[in-house]
Amino acid sequence: MKKEEKNGFIESLAKQLKQNNYLYITDISNLNVENTNKLRRLCFKRGVQLTVVKNTLLRKAMEKSDRDYESLYGVLKGSTSIMFSEVGNVPAKLIKEFRRTSDKPILKGAYIEEMTYIGDKELDSLMYIKSKNELIADVMAMLQTPARNVISALQTGGQTIAGVLKTLSEKPE
């Protein structure tokens, strides 16, 4: 790769790093062609972009971006691939699902909404991170619950009062 190509790739990668809030750094080395293609197809179906990169180029792109990736520099060893996603927990679920039939990919590190996670042991934690839309839905449900309780109580109370009045009006004197 010529120097101009490398610089272009670094710029492109730095732009991707700026645009994405969710980055998973994985190791997919030693996967045979068949399993690599299966992984790529699964990533495509789930909306995850998988790219194999050189560690030095990724580090330079990280340094050019506006974010603090310094804690991830230590995992940039050996074979490295990165996963970009619109939803924070999708790559973790994808990795866990794929590892039912293979021992790879191994999670080296992840960057989720300005938080870094280092090591494969964090995979289970990353699976349960909620997306922005899931959090908004949870907050909306919590906000609607008190209003529903008040409306239900008012409706029940109204029926009770109506029943009492009806019984009193029908009572012989």
MIDOSE-1310 file (N, C-alpha, C; in nm, 2 decimals, decimal comma, always signed):
residues 173
mkke	+0,08/-0,12/+0,00/+0,00/+0,00/+0,00/+0,09/+0,12/+0,00; +0,06/+0,21/-0,09/+0,14/+0,34/-0,10/+0,10/+0,43/+0,01; +0,19/+0,53/+0,03/+0,17/+0,63/+0,14/+0,04/+0,70/+0,12; +0,01/+0,74/+0,00/-0,12/+0,82/-0,03/-0,24/+0,73/+0,00
ekng	-0,23/+0,60/-0,04/-0,34/+0,51/-0,01/-0,36/+0,49/+0,14; -0,25/+0,48/+0,22/-0,26/+0,47/+0,36/-0,32/+0,59/+0,42; -0,28/+0,71/+0,38/-0,33/+0,83/+0,43/-0,48/+0,84/+0,40; -0,52/+0,80/+0,28/-0,66/+0,81/+0,25/-0,74/+0,71/+0,33
fies	-0,69/+0,59/+0,36/-0,75/+0,49/+0,44/-0,77/+0,54/+0,58; -0,66/+0,60/+0,63/-0,66/+0,66/+0,77/-0,77/+0,77/+0,78; -0,77/+0,86/+0,69/-0,87/+0,96/+0,69/-1,02/+0,90/+0,69; -1,04/+0,80/+0,60/-1,17/+0,74/+0,59/-1,20/+0,67/+0,72
lakq	-1,11/+0,60/+0,78/-1,13/+0,53/+0,91/-1,16/+0,63/+1,02; -1,08/+0,74/+1,02/-1,10/+0,85/+1,12/-1,24/+0,91/+1,11; -1,29/+0,92/+0,99/-1,43/+0,98/+0,97/-1,53/+0,88/+1,02; -1,51/+0,75/+1,00/-1,60/+0,65/+1,05/-1,60/+0,65/+1,20
lkqn	-1,48/+0,66/+1,26/-1,47/+0,66/+1,41/-1,55/+0,78/+1,47; -1,54/+0,89/+1,40/-1,61/+1,01/+1,45/-1,77/+1,00/+1,44; -1,81/+0,93/+1,33/-1,95/+0,91/+1,31/-2,02/+0,80/+1,39; -1,95/+0,71/+1,43/-2,00/+0,59/+1,50/-1,98/+0,60/+1,65
nyly	-2,08/+0,57/+1,73/-2,07/+0,57/+1,88/-2,04/+0,43/+1,93; -2,04/+0,33/+1,84/-2,03/+0,20/+1,89/-1,92/+0,13/+1,80; -1,81/+0,09/+1,87/-1,70/+0,03/+1,80/-1,65/-0,10/+1,88; -1,64/-0,21/+1,81/-1,59/-0,33/+1,87/-1,47/-0,37/+1,80
itdi	-1,36/-0,40/+1,88/-1,23/-0,45/+1,82/-1,23/-0,59/+1,85; -1,21/-0,67/+1,75/-1,22/-0,82/+1,77/-1,10/-0,88/+1,70; -1,08/-1,01/+1,73/-0,98/-1,10/+1,66/-1,05/-1,21/+1,59; -1,05/-1,21/+1,46/-1,11/-1,32/+1,38/-1,00/-1,40/+1,31
snln	-0,88/-1,39/+1,36/-0,77/-1,47/+1,29/-0,80/-1,62/+1,31; -0,74/-1,70/+1,22/-0,76/-1,84/+1,22/-0,90/-1,89/+1,18; -0,99/-1,80/+1,14/-1,11/-1,85/+1,09/-1,09/-1,89/+0,94; -1,14/-2,00/+0,91/-1,13/-2,04/+0,77/-1,22/-1,96/+0,68
vent	-1,21/-1,97/+0,55/-1,28/-1,89/+0,46/-1,43/-1,91/+0,47; -1,47/-2,03/+0,49/-1,62/-2,06/+0,51/-1,67/-1,99/+0,63; -1,61/-2,00/+0,74/-1,65/-1,93/+0,86/-1,64/-1,78/+0,86; -1,54/-1,73/+0,79/-1,53/-1,59/+0,77/-1,64/-1,53/+0,69
nklr	-1,68/-1,60/+0,58/-1,79/-1,56/+0,50/-1,92/-1,57/+0,57; -1,94/-1,67/+0,66/-2,06/-1,68/+0,74/-2,07/-1,56/+0,84; -1,96/-1,53/+0,90/-1,95/-1,41/+0,99/-1,99/-1,28/+0,91; -1,93/-1,26/+0,80/-1,96/-1,14/+0,72/-2,10/-1,13/+0,68
rlcf	-2,16/-1,25/+0,64/-2,31/-1,25/+0,60/-2,39/-1,22/+0,72; -2,36/-1,27/+0,84/-2,43/-1,25/+0,96/-2,42/-1,10/+1,00; -2,30/-1,04/+0,99/-2,28/-0,90/+1,01/-2,37/-0,81/+0,92; -2,37/-0,85/+0,79/-2,45/-0,78/+0,69/-2,60/-0,78/+0,73
krgv	-2,65/-0,90/+0,77/-2,79/-0,91/+0,80/-2,83/-0,83/+0,93; -2,73/-0,81/+1,02/-2,76/-0,74/+1,14/-2,72/-0,59/+1,14; -2,68/-0,55/+1,02/-2,64/-0,41/+1,01/-2,51/-0,37/+1,07; -2,42/-0,47/+1,08/-2,29/-0,44/+1,15/-2,18/-0,44/+1,03
qltv	-2,10/-0,34/+1,03/-1,99/-0,33/+0,93/-1,87/-0,39/+0,99; -1,81/-0,49/+0,93/-1,69/-0,56/+0,97/-1,58/-0,53/+0,88; -1,47/-0,48/+0,93/-1,35/-0,44/+0,85/-1,23/-0,50/+0,92; -1,14/-0,56/+0,84/-1,01/-0,60/+0,89/-0,91/-0,49/+0,87
vknt	-0,84/-0,45/+0,97/-0,75/-0,34/+0,97/-0,61/-0,37/+1,02; -0,52/-0,29/+0,98/-0,38/-0,30/+1,04/-0,38/-0,22/+1,17; -0,32/-0,27/+1,27/-0,32/-0,20/+1,40/-0,26/-0,06/+1,39; -0,15/-0,04/+1,32/-0,09/+0,09/+1,31/-0,18/+0,19/+1,24
llrk	-0,25/+0,15/+1,14/-0,34/+0,24/+1,07/-0,46/+0,28/+1,16; -0,52/+0,18/+1,23/-0,63/+0,20/+1,32/-0,59/+0,30/+1,43; -0,47/+0,28/+1,48/-0,42/+0,37/+1,59/-0,41/+0,51/+1,54; -0,35/+0,53/+1,42/-0,34/+0,66/+1,36/-0,48/+0,73/+1,34
amek	-0,57/+0,65/+1,29/-0,71/+0,70/+1,27/-0,77/+0,74/+1,41; -0,75/+0,66/+1,51/-0,80/+0,69/+1,64/-0,74/+0,82/+1,70; -0,61/+0,84/+1,67/-0,55/+0,96/+1,72/-0,60/+1,08/+1,64; -0,64/+1,07/+1,52/-0,69/+1,18/+1,44/-0,84/+1,21/+1,47
sdrd	-0,91/+1,12/+1,53/-1,05/+1,14/+1,56/-1,06/+1,23/+1,69; -1,18/+1,28/+1,71/-1,20/+1,37/+1,82/-1,22/+1,30/+1,95; -1,22/+1,17/+1,95/-1,25/+1,09/+2,07/-1,13/+1,04/+2,14; -1,14/+1,00/+2,27/-1,03/+0,95/+2,35/-1,03/+0,80/+2,34
yesl	-0,96/+0,74/+2,25/-0,94/+0,60/+2,24/-0,82/+0,54/+2,31; -0,75/+0,62/+2,38/-0,62/+0,59/+2,44/-0,62/+0,46/+2,52; -0,73/+0,43/+2,59/-0,74/+0,31/+2,67/-0,75/+0,18/+2,58; -0,78/+0,20/+2,45/-0,79/+0,09/+2,36/-0,66/+0,06/+2,29
ygvl	-0,56/+0,14/+2,30/-0,44/+0,12/+2,23/-0,37/-0,01/+2,27; -0,39/-0,05/+2,39/-0,32/-0,17/+2,44/-0,37/-0,30/+2,37; -0,50/-0,30/+2,32/-0,55/-0,42/+2,26/-0,52/-0,43/+2,11; -0,45/-0,33/+2,06/-0,41/-0,33/+1,92/-0,29/-0,41/+1,89
kgst	-0,30/-0,54/+1,91/-0,19/-0,63/+1,89/-0,25/-0,75/+1,81; -0,17/-0,81/+1,73/-0,21/-0,93/+1,65/-0,31/-0,89/+1,54; -0,39/-0,99/+1,50/-0,49/-0,97/+1,40/-0,61/-0,89/+1,46; -0,65/-0,78/+1,39/-0,75/-0,70/+1,44/-0,86/-0,67/+1,33
simf	-0,98/-0,68/+1,37/-1,09/-0,64/+1,29/-1,18/-0,55/+1,37; -1,25/-0,46/+1,31/-1,34/-0,37/+1,38/-1,48/-0,39/+1,33; -1,58/-0,37/+1,43/-1,72/-0,38/+1,40/-1,78/-0,25/+1,43; -1,85/-0,19/+1,34/-1,93/-0,07/+1,36/-2,08/-0,10/+1,36
sevg	-2,15/-0,04/+1,45/-2,30/-0,07/+1,45/-2,37/+0,06/+1,49; -2,50/+0,06/+1,45/-2,59/+0,17/+1,49/-2,64/+0,14/+1,64; -2,65/+0,02/+1,68/-2,70/-0,02/+1,81/-2,58/-0,08/+1,89; -2,57/-0,04/+2,02/-2,45/-0,08/+2,10/-2,44/-0,23/+2,13
nvpa	-2,55/-0,30/+2,14/-2,54/-0,44/+2,19/-2,55/-0,54/+2,07; -2,58/-0,50/+1,95/-2,59/-0,59/+1,84/-2,46/-0,67/+1,81; -2,34/-0,60/+1,80/-2,22/-0,68/+1,78/-2,19/-0,78/+1,89; -2,22/-0,75/+2,02/-2,20/-0,84/+2,13/-2,29/-0,96/+2,11
klik	-2,41/-0,94/+2,08/-2,50/-1,06/+2,06/-2,46/-1,14/+1,94; -2,42/-1,07/+1,83/-2,37/-1,14/+1,71/-2,25/-1,23/+1,74; -2,15/-1,17/+1,82/-2,03/-1,25/+1,86/-2,07/-1,37/+1,94; -2,16/-1,35/+2,04/-2,20/-1,46/+2,12/-2,27/-1,57/+2,04
efrr	-2,35/-1,53/+1,95/-2,43/-1,63/+1,87/-2,33/-1,70/+1,78; -2,24/-1,63/+1,72/-2,14/-1,70/+1,62/-2,05/-1,79/+1,70; -2,02/-1,76/+1,82/-1,93/-1,85/+1,90/-1,99/-1,98/+1,95; -2,12/-2,00/+1,92/-2,18/-2,13/+1,95/-2,12/-2,23/+1,86
tsdk	-2,07/-2,19/+1,74/-2,02/-2,29/+1,64/-1,87/-2,27/+1,62; -1,81/-2,16/+1,67/-1,67/-2,14/+1,65/-1,61/-2,07/+1,77; -1,48/-2,08/+1,79/-1,42/-2,02/+1,90/-1,38/-1,87/+1,88; -1,40/-1,82/+1,76/-1,38/-1,68/+1,73/-1,51/-1,62/+1,68
pilk	-1,52/-1,49/+1,68/-1,43/-1,38/+1,71/-1,42/-1,36/+1,86; -1,30/-1,32/+1,90/-1,27/-1,29/+2,04/-1,28/-1,13/+2,05; -1,35/-1,09/+2,15/-1,36/-0,94/+2,18/-1,23/-0,90/+2,25; -1,16/-0,80/+2,18/-1,04/-0,74/+2,24/-1,08/-0,62/+2,32
gayi	-1,17/-0,54/+2,27/-1,22/-0,42/+2,34/-1,33/-0,36/+2,26; -1,40/-0,27/+2,33/-1,52/-0,20/+2,27/-1,52/-0,05/+2,32; -1,58/+0,03/+2,24/-1,60/+0,17/+2,27/-1,75/+0,20/+2,25; -1,82/+0,22/+2,36/-1,97/+0,23/+2,36/-2,00/+0,37/+2,43
eemt	-2,05/+0,46/+2,35/-2,09/+0,59/+2,41/-1,99/+0,65/+2,51; -1,87/+0,66/+2,47/-1,76/+0,72/+2,55/-1,71/+0,63/+2,67; -1,75/+0,51/+2,67/-1,70/+0,41/+2,77/-1,62/+0,30/+2,70; -1,51/+0,26/+2,76/-1,44/+0,15/+2,70/-1,45/+0,03/+2,78
yigd	-1,45/-0,08/+2,71/-1,46/-0,22/+2,77/-1,34/-0,30/+2,71; -1,26/-0,35/+2,80/-1,14/-0,42/+2,76/-1,15/-0,57/+2,79; -1,13/-0,66/+2,69/-1,13/-0,80/+2,71/-1,26/-0,87/+2,68; -1,24/-1,00/+2,65/-1,35/-1,09/+2,62/-1,45/-1,11/+2,73
keld	-1,40/-1,09/+2,85/-1,49/-1,11/+2,97/-1,60/-1,01/+2,98; -1,59/-0,90/+2,90/-1,69/-0,79/+2,90/-1,81/-0,82/+2,81; -1,80/-0,93/+2,73/-1,89/-0,96/+2,63/-2,04/-0,97/+2,69; -2,05/-1,04/+2,80/-2,18/-1,06/+2,86/-2,24/-0,93/+2,90
slmy	-2,16/-0,84/+2,96/-2,20/-0,71/+3,00/-2,25/-0,63/+2,88; -2,18/-0,63/+2,77/-2,21/-0,56/+2,65/-2,34/-0,61/+2,59; -2,37/-0,73/+2,60/-2,50/-0,79/+2,55/-2,62/-0,72/+2,61; -2,61/-0,68/+2,73/-2,73/-0,62/+2,80/-2,73/-0,47/+2,80
iksk	-2,64/-0,41/+2,73/-2,65/-0,26/+2,72/-2,77/-0,23/+2,63; -2,85/-0,13/+2,68/-2,97/-0,09/+2,61/-2,94/+0,02/+2,51; -3,01/+0,01/+2,40/-2,99/+0,12/+2,30/-3,06/+0,24/+2,34; -3,04/+0,35/+2,27/-3,10/+0,48/+2,30/-3,25/+0,47/+2,29
neli	-3,30/+0,40/+2,19/-3,44/+0,38/+2,17/-3,51/+0,30/+2,28; -3,44/+0,19/+2,32/-3,49/+0,11/+2,43/-3,50/+0,19/+2,56; -3,40/+0,28/+2,59/-3,40/+0,36/+2,71/-3,51/+0,46/+2,70; -3,54/+0,52/+2,59/-3,65/+0,61/+2,57/-3,78/+0,54/+2,59
advm	-3,79/+0,42/+2,54/-3,92/+0,35/+2,56/-3,94/+0,31/+2,71; -3,83/+0,28/+2,78/-3,84/+0,25/+2,92/-3,89/+0,37/+3,00; -3,83/+0,49/+2,97/-3,86/+0,61/+3,03/-4,01/+0,65/+3,01; -4,05/+0,63/+2,88/-4,19/+0,66/+2,84/-4,29/+0,57/+2,92
amlq	-4,25/+0,45/+2,93/-4,34/+0,35/+3,01/-4,35/+0,39/+3,15; -4,23/+0,43/+3,21/-4,23/+0,48/+3,35/-4,32/+0,60/+3,37; -4,31/+0,69/+3,27/-4,39/+0,82/+3,28/-4,54/+0,79/+3,27; -4,57/+0,69/+3,19/-4,72/+0,67/+3,16/-4,78/+0,59/+3,27
tpar	-4,71/+0,52/+3,35/-4,76/+0,43/+3,46/-4,84/+0,51/+3,56; -4,79/+0,62/+3,62/-4,87/+0,70/+3,72/-5,00/+0,75/+3,66; -4,99/+0,80/+3,53/-5,11/+0,86/+3,47/-5,22/+0,75/+3,45; -5,17/+0,63/+3,41/-5,27/+0,52/+3,39/-5,33/+0,48/+3,53
nvis	-5,25/+0,48/+3,63/-5,31/+0,45/+3,76/-5,41/+0,55/+3,81; -5,39/+0,68/+3,78/-5,48/+0,78/+3,82/-5,61/+0,77/+3,74; -5,60/+0,75/+3,61/-5,72/+0,73/+3,52/-5,79/+0,61/+3,57; -5,73/+0,50/+3,59/-5,79/+0,38/+3,64/-5,87/+0,40/+3,77
alqt	-5,80/+0,47/+3,86/-5,87/+0,49/+3,99/-5,99/+0,58/+3,97; -5,98/+0,68/+3,89/-6,09/+0,77/+3,86/-6,21/+0,70/+3,80; -6,18/+0,61/+3,71/-6,28/+0,53/+3,64/-6,35/+0,44/+3,74; -6,27/+0,37/+3,82/-6,32/+0,28/+3,92/-6,40/+0,35/+4,02
ggqt	-6,35/+0,46/+4,07/-6,43/+0,54/+4,17/-6,56/+0,59/+4,11; -6,56/+0,64/+3,99/-6,68/+0,68/+3,92/-6,79/+0,57/+3,92; -6,74/+0,45/+3,88/-6,84/+0,34/+3,87/-6,89/+0,30/+4,01; -6,80/+0,31/+4,11/-6,85/+0,28/+4,25/-6,95/+0,38/+4,30
iagv	-6,92/+0,51/+4,28/-7,02/+0,61/+4,32/-7,15/+0,60/+4,24; -7,14/+0,57/+4,11/-7,27/+0,55/+4,04/-7,35/+0,43/+4,09; -7,27/+0,32/+4,13/-7,34/+0,21/+4,18/-7,41/+0,23/+4,31; -7,34/+0,31/+4,40/-7,40/+0,35/+4,53/-7,52/+0,43/+4,51
lktl	-7,51/+0,53/+4,42/-7,63/+0,62/+4,40/-7,75/+0,54/+4,34; -7,72/+0,45/+4,25/-7,83/+0,37/+4,20/-7,89/+0,28/+4,30; -7,81/+0,22/+4,39/-7,86/+0,14/+4,49/-7,95/+0,22/+4,59; -7,90/+0,34/+4,63/-7,98/+0,42/+4,72/-8,11/+0,47/+4,66
sekp	-8,11/+0,50/+4,53/-8,23/+0,55/+4,46/-8,33/+0,44/+4,45; -8,29/+0,31/+4,44/-8,38/+0,20/+4,42/-8,43/+0,15/+4,56; -8,37/+0,19/+4,66/-8,40/+0,14/+4,80/-8,54/+0,19/+4,84; -8,63/+0,10/+4,88/-8,76/+0,15/+4,92/-8,75/+0,23/+5,05
e	-8,83/+0,32/+5,06/-8,83/+0,40/+5,18/-8,90/+0,34/+5,30
